[in-house]
């Protein structure tokens, strides 16, 4: 597809990287000549210097023949005007706009037809939603949902003292006393699709498919989490902090925000009447002790500095806070931090880029193509959701008799509201929903692509 990306900042640059790798024709529009030249040198893209909301710049970017505009500049007003102007020049164009301001978010969504917005993205709000989901399932480092909420893939880290350290996957269910499937393992930066003979090791990240009830049993039987999250300490009064506190208020979870700037604390106190706001330095160990860090069920670090978030999370771990979430702006350094006890690591940029890439793939959807695609294992693997149709091969055949391509695994099969975690005897039929996991060594765009024959 021909895609115009307005804004070459953190989100725009990450998007360009992913979309170029998927074979799309990309044109980037940005005011900053230096940023634009750097983007053009790094990727095979066309660059246009100018205001992305102006007709002149959009015309030069080829908006009249483009399929999609992604307006991801650092100004909401420019993004809105860019989408509106681009749609006026090309009524068949799809538009995605990044709207971050809390005062605009609901308005942009409710009036998206007037603003010519097909899809509204908000990195901070998406990060807050992901954090709230993780707090509802404490113990997991990540959680992806498929099949309208019927299937989940959770991420766990194998520690040295874990009951799973040194265990063959074929014997795992005897230890956790519930039916789960490890569909991928991240080890030393590599994504592995394991079989039953695979042996788990210390520091492995495992991607587990199971029913929601069995995920809870898994955590309990591994002794990872002993209590539900009822109180959360939030370090930093950022926009994500506001969105997260709102989510926690609606979930009945109490939260405390620590922010150094008094004016920001006063603003948050007006916006969040049911949240405790404290003026103070979250990087001070003595201050965190004074607010009772040991008494919280969870801590989320949301300052504007990755380094500070890491240090605060490390202190939270030393104080044995049961559940930690660390926000990082630069997720590309994740492998350097794998050995650190930072809990769940959330990168807003990566979350929103994944959402946009799924939208782009949905635009290309053909019969039998993927419904949703989630990147896993730092982007080295994918969990892909398909519907089974009349053209799907091997209908009614047990999985153990299918000739699947290497590094491909069928994780689950959903029939209506009933989900089966796959075994060798599982079968699928027309109308079922299946989740396929791959480490991307095999290109999969349609369900039949997983078969050798």
Secondary structure, DSSP 8 states (H G I E B T S, - for coil): -EEEEE--SHHHHHHHHHHHHTT-EEEEEES-HHHHHHHHHHSS-EEEES-TTSHHHHHHTTGGG-SEEEE--S-HHHHHHHHHHHHHH-TT-EEEEE---HHHHHHHHHTTTTTT-SEEE-HHHHHHHHHHHHHHTTT-SEEEEEGGGTEEEEEEE--TT-TTTT-BGGGHHHHHTS--EEEEEEETTEEE---TT-B--TT-EEEEEE-HHHHHHHHHHHTS--S---EEEEES--HHHHHHHHHHHHHT-EEEEEES-HHHHHHHHHH-TTSEEEES-TT-HHHHHHTTGGG-SEEEE--S-HHHHHHHHHHHHHTT-SEEEEE-S-GGGHHHHTTS---EEE-HHHHHHHHHHHHHHHHT--TTB-SEEEEETTTTEEEEEEE--TT-TTTT--GGGS-B-TTEEEEEEEETTEEEE--TT----TT-EEEEEE-SSS--SBGGGGB--
